[in-house]
Amino acid sequence: MVLLRRFRNRTLQEETCRARGMRLPYEWSAYYSTSRAGCAFFSTRIGALEEDKARSSREYEDRIGEIEGEMDESSAQLALARLDVSQRTAAL
């Protein structure tokens, strides 16, 4: 009931605006029209989402590089420790 009333009110308001030659409120024109303002609204939002996606993938790749570097350091330290143990064992 409430949704129907809201829809009816919005429809009446849209008809009133059109009858008076006025523009619709910003949120309606951005979501429901194909005007330049609506297209600009969506293209700006899509551009922001693409930038977020690119930034996330760069951060992900950087983090993978850091982890691989840490693994290389750990492998090198482990190899040195094994060499040290084998040298000590041979000296005994």
The first five atom37 places (N, CA, C, CB, O) and aatype in JSON, in Angstrom:
{
  "aatype": [12, 19, 10, 10, 1, 1, 13, 1, 2, 1, 16, 10, 5, 6, 6, 16, 4, 1, 0, 1, 7, 12, 1, 10, 14, 18, 6, 17, 15, 0, 18, 18, 15, 16, 15, 1, 0, 7, 4, 0, 13, 13, 15, 16, 1, 9, 7, 0, 10, 6, 6, 3, 11, 0, 1, 15, 15, 1, 6, 18, 6, 3, 1, 9, 7, 6, 9, 6, 7, 6, 12, 3, 6, 15, 15, 0, 5, 10, 0, 10, 0, 1, 10, 3, 19, 15, 5, 1, 16, 0, 0, 10],
  "atom_mask": [
    [1, 1, 1, 1, 1],
    [1, 1, 1, 1, 1],
    [1, 1, 1, 1, 1],
    [1, 1, 1, 1, 1],
    [1, 1, 1, 1, 1],
    [1, 1, 1, 1, 1],
    [1, 1, 1, 1, 1],
    [1, 1, 1, 1, 1],
    [1, 1, 1, 1, 1],
    [1, 1, 1, 1, 1],
    [1, 1, 1, 1, 1],
    [1, 1, 1, 1, 1],
    [1, 1, 1, 1, 1],
    [1, 1, 1, 1, 1],
    [1, 1, 1, 1, 1],
    [1, 1, 1, 1, 1],
    [1, 1, 1, 1, 1],
    [1, 1, 1, 1, 1],
    [1, 1, 1, 1, 1],
    [1, 1, 1, 1, 1],
    [1, 1, 1, 0, 1],
    [1, 1, 1, 1, 1],
    [1, 1, 1, 1, 1],
    [1, 1, 1, 1, 1],
    [1, 1, 1, 1, 1],
    [1, 1, 1, 1, 1],
    [1, 1, 1, 1, 1],
    [1, 1, 1, 1, 1],
    [1, 1, 1, 1, 1],
    [1, 1, 1, 1, 1],
    [1, 1, 1, 1, 1],
    [1, 1, 1, 1, 1],
    [1, 1, 1, 1, 1],
    [1, 1, 1, 1, 1],
    [1, 1, 1, 1, 1],
    [1, 1, 1, 1, 1],
    [1, 1, 1, 1, 1],
    [1, 1, 1, 0, 1],
    [1, 1, 1, 1, 1],
    [1, 1, 1, 1, 1],
    [1, 1, 1, 1, 1],
    [1, 1, 1, 1, 1],
    [1, 1, 1, 1, 1],
    [1, 1, 1, 1, 1],
    [1, 1, 1, 1, 1],
    [1, 1, 1, 1, 1],
    [1, 1, 1, 0, 1],
    [1, 1, 1, 1, 1],
    [1, 1, 1, 1, 1],
    [1, 1, 1, 1, 1],
    [1, 1, 1, 1, 1],
    [1, 1, 1, 1, 1],
    [1, 1, 1, 1, 1],
    [1, 1, 1, 1, 1],
    [1, 1, 1, 1, 1],
    [1, 1, 1, 1, 1],
    [1, 1, 1, 1, 1],
    [1, 1, 1, 1, 1],
    [1, 1, 1, 1, 1],
    [1, 1, 1, 1, 1],
    [1, 1, 1, 1, 1],
    [1, 1, 1, 1, 1],
    [1, 1, 1, 1, 1],
    [1, 1, 1, 1, 1],
    [1, 1, 1, 0, 1],
    [1, 1, 1, 1, 1],
    [1, 1, 1, 1, 1],
    [1, 1, 1, 1, 1],
    [1, 1, 1, 0, 1],
    [1, 1, 1, 1, 1],
    [1, 1, 1, 1, 1],
    [1, 1, 1, 1, 1],
    [1, 1, 1, 1, 1],
    [1, 1, 1, 1, 1],
    [1, 1, 1, 1, 1],
    [1, 1, 1, 1, 1],
    [1, 1, 1, 1, 1],
    [1, 1, 1, 1, 1],
    [1, 1, 1, 1, 1],
    [1, 1, 1, 1, 1],
    [1, 1, 1, 1, 1],
    [1, 1, 1, 1, 1],
    [1, 1, 1, 1, 1],
    [1, 1, 1, 1, 1],
    [1, 1, 1, 1, 1],
    [1, 1, 1, 1, 1],
    [1, 1, 1, 1, 1],
    [1, 1, 1, 1, 1],
    [1, 1, 1, 1, 1],
    [1, 1, 1, 1, 1],
    [1, 1, 1, 1, 1],
    [1, 1, 1, 1, 1]
  ],
  "atom_positions": [
    [[0.82, -1.18, 0.0], [0.0, 0.0, 0.0], [0.87, 1.26, 0.0], [-0.93, -0.01, 1.19], [0.63, 2.2, -0.75]],
    [[1.87, 1.23, 0.86], [2.76, 2.39, 0.93], [3.52, 2.57, -0.38], [3.75, 2.24, 2.11], [3.67, 3.68, -0.88]],
    [[4.0, 1.44, -0.94], [4.72, 1.53, -2.21], [3.83, 2.04, -3.32], [5.29, 0.17, -2.58], [4.26, 2.84, -4.15]],
    [[2.59, 1.58, -3.35], [1.66, 2.04, -4.37], [1.41, 3.53, -4.23], [0.34, 1.26, -4.28], [1.35, 4.25, -5.23]],
    [[1.26, 3.99, -2.99], [1.04, 5.42, -2.74], [2.26, 6.22, -3.19], [0.74, 5.67, -1.25], [2.12, 7.27, -3.81]],
    [[3.47, 5.72, -2.86], [4.68, 6.42, -3.28], [4.78, 6.48, -4.8], [5.93, 5.74, -2.7], [5.14, 7.51, -5.37]],
    [[4.45, 5.37, -5.45], [4.5, 5.33, -6.9], [3.49, 6.32, -7.48], [4.22, 3.91, -7.42], [3.81, 7.06, -8.42]],
    [[2.28, 6.33, -6.93], [1.24, 7.25, -7.4], [1.68, 8.7, -7.2], [-0.09, 6.98, -6.65], [1.53, 9.52, -8.11]],
    [[2.24, 9.01, -6.03], [2.7, 10.37, -5.76], [3.81, 10.77, -6.72], [3.18, 10.5, -4.31], [3.83, 11.88, -7.24]],
    [[4.76, 9.84, -6.94], [5.86, 10.15, -7.84], [5.34, 10.37, -9.26], [6.9, 9.01, -7.83], [5.79, 11.28, -9.96]],
    [[4.4, 9.53, -9.68], [3.84, 9.67, -11.02], [3.11, 11.0, -11.16], [2.88, 8.52, -11.32], [3.27, 11.69, -12.17]],
    [[2.32, 11.38, -10.15], [1.63, 12.67, -10.19], [2.62, 13.83, -10.24], [0.71, 12.82, -8.98], [2.41, 14.8, -10.97]],
    [[3.69, 13.71, -9.46], [4.69, 14.76, -9.43], [5.39, 14.87, -10.79], [5.72, 14.5, -8.32], [5.65, 15.98, -11.27]],
    [[5.69, 13.73, -11.41], [6.32, 13.74, -12.73], [5.4, 14.38, -13.75], [6.69, 12.32, -13.17], [5.84, 15.2, -14.56]],
    [[4.12, 14.01, -13.72], [3.17, 14.59, -14.67], [3.01, 16.08, -14.47], [1.81, 13.91, -14.53], [2.92, 16.84, -15.43]],
    [[2.99, 16.51, -13.21], [2.89, 17.93, -12.91], [4.1, 18.68, -13.44], [2.75, 18.16, -11.39], [3.97, 19.75, -14.04]],
    [[5.29, 18.11, -13.23], [6.51, 18.76, -13.72], [6.5, 18.86, -15.23], [7.75, 17.98, -13.25], [6.85, 19.9, -15.79]],
    [[6.11, 17.81, -15.89], [6.09, 17.81, -17.36], [5.05, 18.8, -17.89], [5.8, 16.39, -17.9], [5.29, 19.5, -18.87]],
    [[3.9, 18.85, -17.24], [2.83, 19.76, -17.67], [3.27, 21.21, -17.55], [1.56, 19.52, -16.85], [2.89, 22.05, -18.37]],
    [[4.06, 21.51, -16.55], [4.55, 22.88, -16.35], [5.81, 23.16, -17.15], [4.82, 23.12, -14.88], [6.3, 24.29, -17.16]],
    [[6.33, 22.13, -17.83], [7.55, 22.31, -18.61], [8.8, 22.34, -17.76], [0.0, 0.0, 0.0], [9.84, 22.84, -18.19]],
    [[8.7, 21.81, -16.57], [9.83, 21.8, -15.65], [10.6, 20.5, -15.81], [9.37, 22.0, -14.19], [10.06, 19.5, -16.28]],
    [[11.85, 20.53, -15.39], [12.64, 19.29, -15.36], [12.23, 18.46, -14.16], [14.16, 19.59, -15.31], [11.75, 18.97, -13.15]],
    [[12.44, 17.17, -14.3], [12.18, 16.28, -13.18], [13.27, 16.45, -12.12], [12.11, 14.81, -13.65], [14.35, 16.94, -12.43]],
    [[12.99, 16.04, -10.88], [14.04, 16.11, -9.86], [15.29, 15.34, -10.3], [13.53, 15.56, -8.51], [15.2, 14.41, -11.1]],
    [[16.44, 15.74, -9.77], [17.74, 15.2, -10.22], [17.79, 13.68, -10.14], [18.86, 15.79, -9.37], [18.21, 13.03, -11.1]],
    [[17.38, 13.1, -9.03], [17.53, 11.66, -8.89], [16.7, 10.89, -9.91], [17.15, 11.23, -7.48], [17.12, 9.83, -10.36]],
    [[15.53, 11.4, -10.27], [14.72, 10.71, -11.26], [15.34, 10.82, -12.64], [13.29, 11.26, -11.28], [15.41, 9.84, -13.38]],
    [[15.8, 12.01, -12.99], [16.36, 12.17, -14.33], [17.65, 11.38, -14.47], [16.62, 13.65, -14.64], [17.95, 10.87, -15.56]],
    [[18.43, 11.27, -13.39], [19.68, 10.51, -13.47], [19.42, 9.03, -13.63], [20.53, 10.76, -12.22], [20.17, 8.33, -14.32]],
    [[18.37, 8.53, -13.02], [18.11, 7.1, -13.08], [17.18, 6.7, -14.22], [17.53, 6.65, -11.78], [17.32, 5.61, -14.77]],
    [[16.24, 7.55, -14.59], [15.19, 7.12, -15.51], [15.25, 7.77, -16.89], [13.88, 7.4, -14.92], [14.46, 7.4, -17.76]],
    [[16.12, 8.69, -17.13], [16.13, 9.33, -18.44], [17.39, 8.98, -19.2], [15.99, 10.84, -18.3], [18.36, 8.48, -18.63]],
    [[17.36, 9.25, -20.46], [18.55, 9.04, -21.29], [19.14, 10.39, -21.68], [18.2, 8.2, -22.56], [19.82, 10.52, -22.69]],
    [[18.85, 11.39, -20.86], [19.37, 12.72, -21.14], [20.88, 12.76, -20.93], [18.68, 13.77, -20.26], [21.46, 11.8, -20.42]],
    [[21.49, 13.84, -21.3], [22.94, 13.98, -21.12], [23.33, 13.88, -19.66], [23.42, 15.31, -21.7], [24.35, 13.28, -19.32]],
    [[22.52, 14.47, -18.8], [22.84, 14.42, -17.36], [22.8, 12.99, -16.86], [21.86, 15.3, -16.56], [23.66, 12.58, -16.08]],
    [[21.8, 12.22, -17.28], [21.71, 10.82, -16.85], [22.87, 10.01, -17.37], [0.0, 0.0, 0.0], [23.44, 9.21, -16.63]],
    [[23.22, 10.21, -18.64], [24.35, 9.48, -19.21], [25.66, 9.86, -18.53], [24.46, 9.74, -20.72], [26.51, 9.01, -18.27]],
    [[25.83, 11.14, -18.23], [27.04, 11.59, -17.54], [27.11, 10.99, -16.14], [27.1, 13.13, -17.47], [28.19, 10.61, -15.69]],
    [[25.98, 10.92, -15.47], [25.94, 10.33, -14.13], [26.44, 8.89, -14.17], [24.52, 10.39, -13.55], [27.29, 8.5, -13.37]],
    [[25.9, 8.1, -15.1], [26.28, 6.7, -15.18], [27.71, 6.51, -15.67], [25.33, 5.95, -16.08], [28.42, 5.65, -15.17]],
    [[28.14, 7.31, -16.65], [29.5, 7.14, -17.16], [30.52, 7.53, -16.09], [29.71, 7.98, -18.43], [31.59, 6.92, -16.02]],
    [[30.23, 8.52, -15.28], [31.12, 8.89, -14.18], [31.21, 7.76, -13.18], [30.64, 10.19, -13.49], [32.3, 7.44, -12.7]],
    [[30.09, 7.15, -12.85], [30.08, 6.06, -11.88], [30.81, 4.83, -12.43], [28.64, 5.69, -11.5], [31.55, 4.18, -11.7]],
    [[30.61, 4.52, -13.7], [31.3, 3.39, -14.32], [32.8, 3.64, -14.34], [30.77, 3.13, -15.74], [33.58, 2.72, -14.08]],
    [[33.22, 4.87, -14.66], [34.64, 5.21, -14.66], [35.25, 5.03, -13.28], [0.0, 0.0, 0.0], [36.37, 4.53, -13.16]],
    [[34.53, 5.43, -12.25], [35.03, 5.27, -10.88], [35.17, 3.8, -10.53], [34.09, 5.97, -9.87], [36.14, 3.41, -9.88]],
    [[34.22, 2.98, -10.94], [34.31, 1.54, -10.67], [35.5, 0.91, -11.39], [33.01, 0.84, -11.08], [36.17, 0.04, -10.83]],
    [[35.76, 1.34, -12.63], [36.9, 0.8, -13.37], [38.22, 1.2, -12.72], [36.86, 1.29, -14.82], [39.16, 0.4, -12.67]],
    [[38.3, 2.44, -12.21], [39.51, 2.88, -11.51], [39.72, 2.06, -10.23], [39.42, 4.38, -11.16], [40.84, 1.65, -9.93]],
    [[38.64, 1.81, -9.48], [38.74, 0.99, -8.27], [39.24, -0.41, -8.6], [37.38, 0.91, -7.56], [40.07, -0.97, -7.88]],
    [[38.73, -0.97, -9.68], [39.14, -2.32, -10.08], [40.62, -2.35, -10.45], [38.29, -2.81, -11.27], [41.33, -3.27, -10.06]],
    [[41.08, -1.34, -11.2], [42.49, -1.29, -11.59], [43.39, -1.12, -10.36], [42.73, -0.14, -12.58], [44.43, -1.76, -10.27]],
    [[42.98, -0.25, -9.43], [43.76, -0.02, -8.22], [43.84, -1.31, -7.39], [43.14, 1.11, -7.39], [44.9, -1.64, -6.87]],
    [[42.74, -2.02, -7.27], [42.72, -3.27, -6.5], [43.63, -4.31, -7.12], [41.29, -3.81, -6.41], [44.34, -5.02, -6.41]],
    [[43.62, -4.41, -8.44], [44.48, -5.41, -9.09], [45.95, -5.05, -8.93], [44.12, -5.55, -10.59], [46.79, -5.93, -8.75]],
    [[46.28, -3.74, -8.99], [47.68, -3.34, -8.76], [48.11, -3.66, -7.33], [47.87, -1.82, -9.03], [49.21, -4.17, -7.12]],
    [[47.25, -3.37, -6.36], [47.57, -3.68, -4.96], [47.73, -5.18, -4.77], [46.47, -3.13, -4.01], [48.61, -5.62, -4.03]],
    [[46.9, -5.96, -5.42], [46.98, -7.42, -5.32], [48.3, -7.92, -5.9], [45.8, -8.08, -6.06], [48.96, -8.77, -5.29]],
    [[48.69, -7.4, -7.05], [49.95, -7.81, -7.67], [51.15, -7.4, -6.81], [50.08, -7.21, -9.07], [52.11, -8.15, -6.69]],
    [[51.08, -6.2, -6.23], [52.16, -5.75, -5.34], [52.29, -6.67, -4.13], [51.91, -4.3, -4.87], [53.4, -7.03, -3.73]],
    [[51.17, -7.05, -3.55], [51.19, -7.93, -2.37], [51.75, -9.31, -2.73], [49.77, -8.08, -1.78], [52.49, -9.9, -1.94]],
    [[51.4, -9.83, -3.91], [51.95, -11.11, -4.36], [53.46, -11.0, -4.49], [51.32, -11.55, -5.71], [54.19, -11.91, -4.09]],
    [[53.95, -9.89, -5.05], [55.4, -9.68, -5.17], [56.09, -9.66, -3.82], [0.0, 0.0, 0.0], [57.17, -10.23, -3.66]],
    [[55.46, -9.0, -2.84], [56.03, -8.96, -1.5], [56.12, -10.36, -0.89], [55.2, -8.05, -0.59], [57.13, -10.72, -0.29]],
    [[55.06, -11.13, -1.05], [55.04, -12.49, -0.49], [56.09, -13.36, -1.16], [53.64, -13.13, -0.66], [56.78, -14.13, -0.49]],
    [[56.22, -13.24, -2.48], [57.24, -14.03, -3.2], [58.64, -13.65, -2.73], [57.11, -13.82, -4.72], [59.51, -14.51, -2.59]],
    [[58.87, -12.34, -2.49], [60.16, -11.9, -1.97], [60.45, -12.47, -0.6], [0.0, 0.0, 0.0], [61.57, -12.9, -0.32]],
    [[59.43, -12.48, 0.26], [59.6, -13.06, 1.6], [59.9, -14.55, 1.5], [58.35, -12.82, 2.45], [60.71, -15.08, 2.27]],
    [[59.25, -15.23, 0.57], [59.49, -16.67, 0.41], [60.92, -16.92, -0.08], [58.48, -17.28, -0.58], [61.56, -17.87, 0.37]],
    [[61.41, -16.08, -0.99], [62.79, -16.23, -1.48], [63.79, -16.04, -0.34], [63.07, -15.24, -2.61], [64.75, -16.79, -0.23]],
    [[63.55, -15.02, 0.5], [64.44, -14.78, 1.64], [64.42, -15.97, 2.6], [64.04, -13.48, 2.38], [65.46, -16.4, 3.08]],
    [[63.24, -16.48, 2.88], [63.12, -17.63, 3.78], [63.82, -18.85, 3.21], [61.65, -17.94, 4.06], [64.47, -19.59, 3.95]],
    [[63.69, -19.07, 1.92], [64.35, -20.21, 1.27], [65.87, -20.08, 1.36], [63.92, -20.33, -0.2], [66.57, -21.06, 1.61]],
    [[66.37, -18.86, 1.15], [67.81, -18.64, 1.23], [68.32, -18.87, 2.66], [68.17, -17.22, 0.77], [69.37, -19.49, 2.85]],
    [[67.58, -18.39, 3.65], [67.97, -18.59, 5.05], [67.93, -20.07, 5.42], [67.06, -17.79, 5.99], [68.79, -20.55, 6.15]],
    [[66.94, -20.78, 4.92], [66.83, -22.21, 5.19], [68.0, -22.97, 4.56], [65.5, -22.75, 4.66], [68.55, -23.88, 5.17]],
    [[68.39, -22.59, 3.34], [69.52, -23.25, 2.68], [70.82, -23.0, 3.45], [69.65, -22.74, 1.23], [71.62, -23.91, 3.6]],
    [[71.03, -21.77, 3.94], [72.22, -21.46, 4.74], [72.23, -22.25, 6.04], [72.3, -19.96, 5.03], [73.27, -22.74, 6.47]],
    [[71.07, -22.37, 6.66], [71.0, -23.13, 7.92], [71.32, -24.6, 7.68], [69.61, -22.99, 8.56], [72.02, -25.21, 8.48]],
    [[70.83, -25.17, 6.6], [71.13, -26.57, 6.28], [72.62, -26.77, 5.99], [70.3, -27.03, 5.07], [73.22, -27.76, 6.42]],
    [[73.2, -25.82, 5.27], [74.64, -25.89, 4.97], [75.45, -25.81, 6.26], [75.06, -24.75, 4.01], [76.41, -26.56, 6.44]],
    [[75.06, -24.92, 7.17], [75.75, -24.77, 8.44], [75.65, -26.05, 9.26], [75.17, -23.59, 9.23], [76.65, -26.48, 9.85]],
    [[74.47, -26.66, 9.3], [74.3, -27.91, 10.06], [75.13, -29.02, 9.44], [72.8, -28.31, 10.09], [75.77, -29.79, 10.16]],
    [[75.13, -29.11, 8.13], [75.91, -30.19, 7.48], [77.42, -29.99, 7.7], [75.6, -30.25, 5.96], [78.15, -30.96, 7.86]],
    [[77.88, -28.72, 7.71], [79.3, -28.45, 7.96], [79.66, -28.82, 9.41], [79.63, -26.96, 7.69], [80.71, -29.4, 9.66]],
    [[78.79, -28.48, 10.34], [79.05, -28.82, 11.75], [79.05, -30.33, 11.95], [78.0, -28.17, 12.66], [79.87, -30.86, 12.7]],
    [[78.13, -31.02, 11.27], [78.07, -32.47, 11.39], [79.33, -33.11, 10.82], [76.82, -33.02, 10.67], [79.85, -34.08, 11.37]],
    [[79.83, -32.57, 9.72], [81.03, -33.1, 9.08], [82.26, -32.85, 9.96], [81.24, -32.47, 7.69], [83.2, -33.65, 9.97]],
    [[82.26, -31.75, 10.7], [83.4, -31.41, 11.55], [83.48, -32.34, 12.76], [83.31, -29.95, 12.01], [84.56, -32.52, 13.33]],
    [[82.38, -32.91, 13.16], [82.38, -33.81, 14.32], [83.01, -35.09, 13.91], [80.96, -34.05, 14.86], [83.12, -36.01, 14.72]]
  ]
}
